[in-house]
Amino acid sequence: MDADLYVPGDGWLHRADPRVKFALSLSLLVLCLVWRTPAIILAALIAEHVMLVSDRVPWERIAWVWKALAAIMVLIVVLWPIFDPSGTHEIWRWGWLRITRENLVMAAVMGLRIPALGFACFLTLFTTSQAKLIRGLTRLGMPYRAGLTLATSLRYIPVFFRIFQSVVDAQRARGLDLEGRSFLARARAYLPVIVAVLIRAYRMSQSVGWAMASRGLGMRLSGGVRRTSRVEIRMRGADWAMLAAIVLVTAVLIAVTALGMLG
């Protein structure tokens, strides 16, 4: 298990400042929430794929996103006409179930909106390492303690998962049956595993806390001393140009949408 979605590479998105990628993802999120026309949301989805492919993100990772979101998309497309019987152009009716052209269009919009929103986030997550991601957030104003907490949490998710797997294997080797017939039986069987994992997690968090305290975590800086970071990020000329293009395109699209020319 790996909590880091970053795909190592040297494409144009990888080289971009994380703050610019935050702006790109936020712009796409806002626009995909504002737009209600399937063709426009599909165009945004295609643009997101073009950006990922041009940055040389492997197709396997793109396909993984589609697999992760497929169940939600199908559920929304199937359930939307059931819970939204609105529309004037009726196609089919059976009792209280009413299928219209309008609610089918909205089902398509909502179905496409899910991957569009997902890929808007993965544009940043696939192309930004955890260190640069956290550093970008702290440069935008996140307190360093919050950034450190987030970075530590992401770092230790796979560690705790490996601890859980090792405890499960050890308990099975001692004869513990974890394949109960009912949900309640399985829950009771996992109780000693959870207790052992919590004890090991507490000991590990205590040792990590001591290590951070010995390195000066929480000390007040005074006398003009500036806190430093192992990872530094700086806006380049290309980053400023990309940020200006994102702001300009977003403003134009929102203005056009407000005038009713786009869905």
Buried (B, 14 or more C-beta within 10 A) or exposed (E): EEBEBBBEBEBBBBEBBBBBBBBBBBBBBBBBEBBBBBEBBBEBBEEBBEBBEEBBBEEEEBEEBEEEBEEEBEEBBEEBBEEBBEBEEEEEEEEEEBBBEBBBBBBBBBBBBBBBBBBBBBBBBBBBBBBBBBBBBBBEEBEBEEBBEBBBEBEBBEEBBEBBEEBBEEBEEEEEEEEEEEEEEEEEBBEBBEEBBEEBBEEBEEEEEEEEEEEEEEEEEEEEEEEEEEEEBEBEEEBEEBBEEBEEEBEEBBEEBEEEEBB
